[in-house]
Amino acid sequence: MGTDIWIVIRWWGALFLVGSIAYPFTKQLFRDWSDHGYLFAKAVGMALVTYLVYLAGMFRIFPFTQATVFGAMGLVFLGGLWLEARNNRKGTARKAESVSRIFFHIPLLIAEELFFFGMLLLWSWVKGHEPSIHGLEKFMDYGFTQSILNSRYFPAPDMWFAGLSINYYYFGHTVMAMLTKLSDMSLGYTYNLMLATIFAFTATMSFGIGYQICRLGRTGRICAGVLTAFLVTMAGNMQTIYAFTKGYMGENPPPFWTLLWKFSELGRIGEGLDRYWYANATRFIPFSIHEFPSYSFVVSDVHGHVLSIPFVLLAIALLVTFVIRSTKKEGREDHGYELLVFYGLLVSILLMTNALDGPIYFGLLVLVVIVLRIGPRMPWKEKFLKIGIPLLLTGGIAGLASIPFMLHFKSFVTGVAVNCPVSPFADMKIGPILFEGVEKCQHSPLWMMALLWGFFIYCGLWLLARIYKLNKKIIHIELLLVVFFIFSLLLIIFPEFFYFKDIYPAHFRSNTMFKLGYQAFILLSIVSAYTIIHMLREKRNTIVKGMFVLFLVPQLFLVCIFPYFSIRSYFDNLRTYKGLYGLTWLMEEYPDDYAGIVWLKTNASMRQGVNASPVIIEADGDSYTDASRFSTFTGFPTIVGWAVHEWLWRGSYDAVAPRREEVRLVYESDDPDRTRDILTKYAVRYIIVGKPERQKYLSLREDKIAGLGELVFTQGQTKIYKVE
């Protein structure tokens, strides 16, 4: 435990450095905030530094090294100082931003830094009770990041598809790799530390957003910040009501009111309290996924939608800043162009981190700009100046910044499909709109939707009712929250009518619901926190306040108890602290393979060229299993790894099937020449022969393999041959 604390402090030091160099730039984006956006500085730094490193690697200017990371940090720092000096000369910076007044903010900045460190330390401690990088899609996320760390330039090679680069939105994994390079620590630690970091970002950045919104709304700031942080970071949905019923089995849950409440022998309400499975809250509607951040922090996949959270909250904070500047009477020289330019870059980063987040937050910007800037009798020329130019500028920057990534990325979404197409249009395509078979029809029962979203919609409707009832001119920050609420409803409703077509037959709309619903949850949590604080501070109409509270309390209780079940289950009641090193399980369950992986990473001869990782060959396997361990934990590309994942990323199983057959031939074929041709085709340098290969390939010809290369490692059942 003591050693891990120092590891966390070392990691925090790297994060502090990234935030410090980005603070001059952040101050210009958030100059109207009481803390000048200090809680967002680390996210700004991560975005800018990683993007510069990525560009340098993509255009072969500088290799991906620690020196390049420091160079990018220097550019960000100098750029921030230049922007600050420029704004000071133009008179758009407030006096409170001057260097002489910065000492006034030091106590506040120290408090916020300690807040962040406390959240980082808290979730590092929680994660230390189950640190295993094992299960779900952790192999994928670790493998991507290790492959990026091995790379000199970009795009990084796909560790499960030798010869080709990663065809996935992996910018967030590049952020994790950048911080790993900067801290000079093992990915076995930084993988778990990155999860704790995103938890800390989510708690602190959402706190800052809630605080600022309620500051503008002239209501309780600290309480609003705390409630916003809790709802965004830890809350779930009202599916937890099943914990107070007899419970259910299977994937098609009956209505909760049909499962009568029952006292157990111990006198506690509901057998479900003992056997309630927290993951059901994210797989409630059949054939769908509706996750939220609290679940993500527990199951610990450092996936695109998780890595995107800091940038999502940064985008939301920038929209709040946009509202502030839209309501201020500033000089004509300050049009907030640096805000729009950075938002455009952020849209591209969201696209490269979790694809749909880019269009989602550009679409939200469009709606915000239209609602806030359009006037009832505004001339068309003025509409273009106030709406068209900002959107064209932001969209243009987003498009340009995305080009280096898009040149090497082929989307595995083949179109927008209609959910429940009518028979005359079945199996047709009209432009980008697909009409698949009539069997592609899934709708969410209203009672299920009510459990998932009822609490948030309840709060949003009360916000609308409050604004209407007061019969006054709406303040701009409340108008922004109304936009958030309506936009979130659109995200929730969209999968009931359309979905983005991928390879999955029965779960055809699950990814669409997942990606859109995740963002709706974050936005609605912010809206709900503001509404609750405002209604609780209502003094003029106690009857209305009482009605609100009466129905709020049971709903708020149900969404707030989710972490009680999830943390208790996943982390075994926090009884045994195991440490932050995520590969201990591999060392214990597969000691021979672990030793072979360490040997490869230490001794493997590197190739000459852009990306020097040698190609290995090991048994391919099914997704979500322990297959492809060597390619995952070395980051060295193999011929084919998790087959279904590569099927998704490559768009067709036709690209995967031939490789699986070639791997089989390497291990089972009697023909050395045919085997040598396959090894030459993929430039294979190392052949792995271990327990998975012996189990899968029953006719394994190790004598043939031994004749093709030199035995360079052996321990137990694991052998590694170097191809001559």
GUKOL-796436 format. One record per residue (C-alpha): residue in one letter; x, y, z. Coordinates in steps of 0.001 Angstrom, whole numbers, padded with zeros to 6 digits, always signed. Layout:
BEGIN
AXYZ...
This chain:
BEGIN
M+000000+000000+000000G+002795+002433+000892T+004572+001791-002414D+001353+002361-004333I+000858+005745-002691W+004205+006876-004067I+003252+005495-007471V+000041+007551-007382I+001994+010653-006333R+004442+010158-009196W+001565+009821-011660W-000154+012866-010176G+003082+014793-010658A+002948+014081-014397L-000675+015196-014528F+000136+018339-012545L+002900+019170-015007V+000542+018770-017975G-002055+020977-016305S+000484+023623-015320I+001840+024131-018816A-001716+024362-020187Y-003001+026776-017537P-002018+029986-019394F-004032+028760-022387T-006889+027515-020188K-007133+030913-018479Q-007981+032497-021817L-010732+029991-022513F-012233+030317-019031R-011329+033875-018095D-014893+034516-016903W-014813+031636-014394S-013921+032303-010789D-010914+029929-010946H-010037+030672-014593G-010872+027049-015418Y-008119+025470-013340L-010097+022232-012940F-010055+021892-016744A-006375+022710-017314K-005197+019090-017196A-007768+018036-019799V-006792+020982-022011G-003141+019998-021666M-003830+016352-022436A-005740+017336-025576L-003180+019809-026916V+000004+017919-026027T-001260+014589-027341Y-002532+016150-030556L+000833+017803-031229V+002652+014537-030514Y+000185+012708-032749L+000704+015167-035613A+004482+014962-035261G+004304+011172-035429M+001736+011052-038220F+003816+013290-040514R+007103+011586-039496I+008489+014848-038082F+009461+013544-034649P+009219+010016-033206F+006971+009227-030268T+009454+009648-027426Q+009531+011328-024048A+011584+014135-025581T+008866+014788-028140V+006286+014911-025359F+008350+017526-023503G+008756+019486-026721A+005000+019519-027289M+004479+020653-023697G+006853+023537-024292L+004921+024615-027396V+001625+024524-025496F+003088+026620-022675L+004546+029218-025045G+001321+029297-027054G-000658+029980-023893L+001677+032820-022887W+001416+034341-026361L-002381+034175-026318E-002482+035734-022855A-000197+038574-023947R-002263+039111-027084N-005521+039333-025175N-003974+041666-022618R-002854+043998-025410K-006348+043935-026934G-007929+044658-023572T-010158+041584-023617A-008522+039993-020587R-009856+040998-017202K-007529+042620-014699A-007978+039614-012435E-006029+037624-015007S-002836+039635-014656V+000233+038004-013189S+000177+040317-010200R-003282+039106-009210I-002624+035393-009639F-001563+035121-005991F-005123+036012-005053H-006213+032706-006575I-003499+030522-005083P-005573+029252-002094L-008421+028381-004453L-006092+026605-006872I-004469+024652-004043A-007893+023574-002789E-008918+022445-006275E-005646+020565-006789L-006109+018773-003473F-009684+017964-004500F-008407+016372-007708F-005632+014496-005900G-008117+013244-003301M-010388+011832-005995L-007396+010279-007780L-006193+008671-004560L-009694+007481-003641W-010337+005568-006861S-006751+004290-006997W-007399+002774-003575V-010726+001307-004714K-009171-000046-007921G-006371-001609-005903H-008906-004094-004526E-009350-005577-008015P-006596-004336-010344S-006604-007211-012854I-006369-006175-016493H-008510-009161-017328G-012017-009691-018658L-014441-007773-020890E-012378-005653-023327K-009360-004856-021187F-007117-006912-023486M-008101-004674-026375D-007482-001401-024536Y-004181-002568-023057G-003032-003967-026405F-003831-000755-028279T-001943+001342-025742Q+001063-000989-025657S+001178-000995-029456I+001140+002819-029435L+003938+002860-026849N+006002+000587-029099S+005467+002841-032120R+007908+005410-033351Y+005387+006993-035678F+001670+006845-036371P-000681+005259-037228A+000091+002537-034713P+000038-001081-035899D-002879-003311-034953M-001523-005901-032524W-004197-008372-033708F-003869-007853-037471A-000232-007816-038565G+000634-005554-041468L-002196-003070-040949S-002705-000151-038604I-005365+000122-035912N-008744+000765-037531Y-010376+002189-034445Y-010783+005562-032743Y-007691+005341-030558F-006768+008946-029728G-007756+008388-026094H-005404+005415-025934T-002712+007707-027332V-003390+010099-024430M-002832+007204-022021A+000376+006278-023868M+001568+009909-023763L+001070+010093-019991T+002806+006731-019611K+005799+008047-021580L+005840+011245-019550S+005686+009485-016190D+008165+006796-017328M+006092+004088-015640S+004938+000606-016633L+001626+000324-018441G+000761-002401-015949Y+000362+000448-013443T-000694+003347-015633Y-003650+001452-017113N-005301+001412-013676L-004048+004883-012841M-005653+006189-016031L-009006+004851-014898A-008561+006556-011518T-007549+009726-013357I-010712+009761-015450F-012740+009185-012284A-011010+012212-010731F-011595+014264-013879T-015269+013343-013933A-015801+014269-010297T-013845+017541-010357M-014815+018809-013811S-018524+018099-013291F-018233+019819-009910G-016797+022860-011667I-019592+022850-014248G-022305+022516-011605Y-020722+025253-009491Q-020431+027666-012413I-023941+027026-013718C-025489+027660-010325R-023243+030685-009868L-024787+032126-013018G-028221+030982-011855R-027681+032734-008505T-028283+029704-006300G-026340+027325-004010R-022995+026792-005686I-021167+024303-003489C-024210+022054-003066A-024862+022209-006795G-021261+021295-007558V-021293+018343-005180L-024645+017044-006457T-023588+017444-010088A-020324+015608-009389F-022143+012736-007691L-024843+012332-010349V-022391+012417-013267T-019750+010250-011601M-021553+007750-009382A-025313+007689-010044G-027168+004942-011892N-030786+004595-012922M-033996+003439-011283Q-033596-000160-012439T-032207-000673-008932I-035841-000983-007800Y-035448-004681-008613A-033162-004990-005601F-036286-004613-003475T-038253-007351-005267K-037862-011107-005436G-035517-010514-008359Y-035537-012147-011773M-033421-014437-013906G-032734-014255-017622E-032415-011424-020122N-036091-010504-020471P-037083-008905-017150P-040746-008910-016134P-042292-005646-014853F-041116-004941-011340W-044671-004653-010027T-045276-008315-010854L-042437-009380-008554L-044068-008957-005175W-041965-007567-002356K-041166-010208+000139F-039609-010387+003598S-036756-012841+003790E-036112-015045+006789L-033795-012377+008188G-036591-009832+008050R-035070-007721+005274I-037165-006442+002402G-036489-008121-000891E-034467-011193-001720G-032998-009063-004500L-030836-007172-002012D-028631-010244-001759R-028629-011290-005386Y-029237-008057-007309W-026785-007930-010210Y-025655-004366-010869A-024854-004951-014556N-028555-005487-015269A-029005-001733-014969T-026986-001398-018205R-028593-004336-020084F-032201-003846-019008I-033973-003384-022337P-033468-006626-024318F-030802-006523-027054S-029536-003118-025937I-026785-001394-023972H-027383+001692-021852E-024280+002269-019774F-023305+005282-017678P-020020+006480-016101S-020500+004859-012674Y-020732+001423-014280S-017684+002172-016440F-015531+003085-013454V-016440-000172-011755V-015949-002655-014616S-012717-000817-015491D-012515-001035-019276V-010446+001994-020285H-012414+002135-023507G-013094+004964-025944H-016304+006103-024245V-014443+006320-020905L-011326+008016-022292S-013647+010550-023919I-015269+011723-020660P-012727+014478-019798F-013057+015916-023304V-016858+015648-023154L-016950+017614-019903L-014487+020091-021385A-016850+020614-024346I-019789+021163-021990A-017766+023676-019960L-016852+025533-023152L-020554+025774-024027V-021151+027337-020608T-018350+029802-021386F-019946+030486-024758V-023172+031415-022977I-021307+033754-020627R-019637+035554-023509S-022879+035730-025478T-024476+037674-022628K-021555+040038-021938K-021157+043392-023611E-017549+043057-024581G-015560+045039-027089R-016148+044367-030756E-012585+043100-031116D-013203+040035-028943H-015326+037533-030835G-014109+034555-028827Y-012337+033051-031838E-009852+031163-029676L-012848+029513-027993L-014356+028443-031320V-011010+027280-032719F-010298+025160-029659Y-013852+023785-029680G-013306+022748-033297L-010107+020940-032327L-011976+019348-029427V-014687+018065-031778S-011998+016337-033848I-010444+014860-030689L-013858+013564-029597L-014291+012021-033046M-010903+010306-032799T-011549+009131-029235N-015144+007887-029392A-016430+008422-032910L-020026+009567-032359D-019021+012044-029653G-017607+014362-032325P-020870+014777-034279I-022879+014827-031028Y-021048+017790-029537F-020816+019642-032829G-024581+019174-033173L-025053+020455-029632L-022963+023530-030472V-025126+024173-033532L-028274+024056-031435V-026785+026280-028721V-025584+028896-031232I-028943+028990-032996V-030971+029262-029814L-028739+031847-028140R-027839+034065-031073I-030822+034129-033392G-033281+036996-033001P-036929+037178-034101R-036344+039930-036666M-032663+039495-037315P-031577+040272-040933W-030070+037389-042883K-026695+039102-043040E-026576+039393-039267K-027729+035775-038903F-024814+034682-041043L-022345+036767-039046K-023605+035549-035658I-024445+031959-036571G-022926+030981-039892I-019382+032226-039357P-018907+030654-035882L-020253+027297-037074L-018263+027358-040313L-015110+028225-038385T-015649+025483-035789G-016674+022884-038374G-013765+023798-040624I-011218+023454-037815A-012781+020127-036775G-012605+018833-040336L-009015+019918-040898A-007829+018583-037545S-009457+015196-038271I-007841+014680-041684P-004622+012959-040486F-006701+010411-038569M-009389+009919-041216L-006772+009190-043902H-006001+005935-042075F-009457+005102-040724K-012252+003282-042515S-015546+003460-040682F-017140+000117-039849V-020555+001817-039806T-022084+001248-043234G-025009+003642-042978V-027954+004887-040984A-030678+002246-040933V-034382+002582-040199N-035666+000706-037176C-038823-001256-038090P-038985-000475-041832V-042332-000998-043540S-042431-003957-045925P-042529-001992-049237F-039153-000465-048371A-037553-003612-046920D-034030-004395-048151M-033723-001061-049935K-031201+001747-049728I-032046+005360-050431G-028900+007459-050271P-027235+006828-046893I-030499+005511-045396L-030784+001718-045161F-034044-000185-044960E-033154-003672-043762G-035597-006544-043369V-038822-006052-041412E-037411-008381-038745K-035016-005562-037815C-037561-004082-035472Q-037006-003335-031790H-038807-000815-029629S-038237-000049-025972P-041255-000608-023673L-042277+002686-022100W-042139+001313-018570M-038532+000244-019113M-037640+003648-020522A-039304+005208-017490L-037047+003265-015129L-033923+004173-017077W-034655+007835-017716G-037617+008746-015513F-035618+010525-012803F-033813+012739-015296I-036917+013524-017330Y-038795+014311-014115C-036169+016914-013190G-036034+018331-016704L-039800+018762-016894W-039794+020558-013550L-037169+022927-014940L-039427+023689-017904A-042459+024073-015646R-040584+026392-013303I-039473+028622-016151Y-042993+028715-017631K-044709+029294-014276L-042451+032167-013280N-043503+033902-016484K-040305+035874-016651K-037515+036337-019141I-035444+033176-019017I-031816+033652-018045H-029331+032386-020603I-027854+029643-018439E-031316+028145-017961L-031863+028393-021702L-028657+026402-022146L-029958+023752-019733V-033225+023590-021663V-031163+022982-024816F-029247+020219-022978F-032539+018646-021899I-034186+018707-025327F-031012+017542-027069S-030694+014638-024609L-034287+013595-025286L-033450+013501-028990L-030441+011276-028267I-032656+008895-026287I-035442+008824-028878F-033186+008450-031937P-032547+004662-031534E-036294+004051-031441F-036418+005054-035112F-032875+004759-036478Y-029577+003012-035766F-026057+003013-037121K-025537-000201-039052D-022686-002469-037928I-022064-006234-038035Y-024301-007341-035151P-027527-009093-036206A-029717-009298-033078H-028115-006399-031181F-028269-004137-034216R-029174-000957-032309S-027261-001647-029096N-024160+000381-029979T-026317+003287-031112M-028253+003286-027834F-025013+002915-025915K-023120+005809-027489L-026031+008255-027581G-027446+007307-024188Y-024051+007712-022508Q-023920+011366-023505A-027576+011905-022623F-026866+010590-019116I-024064+013118-018562L-026052+016074-019900L-029212+015125-018015S-027273+014701-014769I-026126+018313-015046V-029667+019488-015761S-031069+017433-012871A-028584+018767-010313Y-029394+022368-011220T-033141+021711-011037I-032947+019973-007661I-030877+022721-006052H-033108+025447-007459M-036307+023733-006358L-034996+023010-002872R-034137+026686-002469E-037596+027737-003576K-039143+029913-000841R-042212+031429-002421N-044323+028359-003137T-043898+025693-000474I-046747+023551-001805V-045094+023203-005207K-041761+022574-003531G-043350+019880-001359M-044870+018146-004399F-041510+018184-006137V-039687+016738-003132L-042369+014105-002492F-041811+012415-005842L-038107+013288-006082V-036939+011465-002947P-037731+007858-003999Q-036323+008438-007487L-033170+010092-006207F-032726+007255-003723L-032917+004620-006464V-030367+006284-008749C-027980+006995-005867I-027764+003455-004470F-026255+001938-007632P-022616+002220-006425Y-023539+000395-003229F-024246-002729-005278S-021614-002296-007996I-018589-001470-005817R-019520-004090-003242S-019815-006763-005926Y-016868-005999-008229F-014389-005083-005495D-015442-007802-003041N-016723-005403-000410L-013296-003684-000426R-011973-006351+001901T-008586-007180+000373Y-006198-004633-001076K-004169-006265-003875G-002158-003359-005269L-002246-001302-008474Y-000186-003579-010715G-002665-004957-013222L-000736-008024-014423T-000423-009893-011147W-003273-012171-012257L-001306-013073-015405M+001753-013842-013326E-000307-016146-011080E-002595-017866-013619Y-000174-018114-016563P+003333-017898-015047D+005022-019463-018071D+003352-017068-020493Y+004089-014112-018227A+007768-015032-018196G+007708-015385-021988I+006046-011983-022395V+008670-010349-020172W+011427-012084-022143L+010006-010903-025467K+009649-007295-024343T+013227-007365-023040N+015047-009357-025706A+013046-009328-028943S+015071-007956-031821M+013338-004962-033348R+012813-004418-037041Q+014082-001452-038968G+011497+001032-040203V+008642+003217-039085N+007255+000930-036397A+009827-001505-035156S+007755-004083-033277P+008503-007618-034493V+005613-009755-035721I+004754-012835-033665I+002374-015701-034245E+000199-017315-031586A-003129-019111-031518D-006029-016847-032456G-009130-016980-030303D-012599-015727-029532S-013305-012268-028209Y-013636-011725-024467T-011408-014708-023698D-007800-015068-022525A-006666-015715-026098S-003949-013597-027760R-002121-012898-024518F+001304-012420-026080S+000199-009863-028679T-001902-008052-026072F+000727-007646-023391T+003749-007117-025637G+001925-004962-028171F+003699-006956-030904P+001397-007645-033867T+000244-011188-034542I-001384-012486-037726V-004858-012442-036209G-006095-012066-032635W-009654-011688-031335A-011592-012725-034437V-014963-011021-033853H-013334-007725-032924E-011279-007779-036112W-014419-008760-038009L-016037-005556-036709W-013008-003345-037350R-012366-004714-040841G-016048-004711-041832S-016195-008312-043028Y-015327-011788-041811D-013841-012387-045266A-010803-010401-044139V-010413-012479-040984A-011154-016061-042070P-008113-016517-044395R-005750-015381-041651R-007229-017818-039151E-006638-020618-041643E-003055-019506-042227V-002385-019544-038476R-003763-023084-038321L-001496-024146-041166V+001588-022750-039416Y+000886-024984-036428E-000638-028062-038105S+000589-028238-041680D+003093-030944-042628D+004538-028746-045374P+007559-026677-044196D+007662-024701-047447R+004015-023651-047161T+004602-022705-043555R+007713-020714-044469D+005748-018824-047132I+003155-017762-044554L+005843-016665-042107T+007557-014673-044861K+004267-013112-046008Y+003690-011539-042590A+007392-011083-041696V+006967-013266-038590R+009999-013225-036295Y+008779-015265-033303I+006537-018329-033032I+004790-018971-029723V+004118-022567-028709G+002323-022760-025395K-000728-024182-023688P-003308-022368-025909E-001597-023590-029081R-001415-027177-027821Q-005077-027108-026789K-006404-025565-029994Y-004220-027290-032583L-004415-030975-031738S-002187-031901-034686L+000468-029366-033761R+003781-030082-035523E+006362-028724-033127D+009126-030671-034865K+008422-028703-038032I+008397-025400-036138A+011673-026300-034424G+013202-026834-037859L+012138-023364-038985G+013710-021412-036147E+015827-021349-033033L+014419-022074-029580V+015201-018878-027655F+012922-019218-024625T+011412-022106-022718Q+009639-022348-019381G+007107-025002-018533Q+004797-025508-021513T+005701-022182-023118K+008326-022055-025837I+009361-019237-028157Y+011096-019904-031478K+012929-017200-033379V+012459-017588-037134E+015721-017712-039041
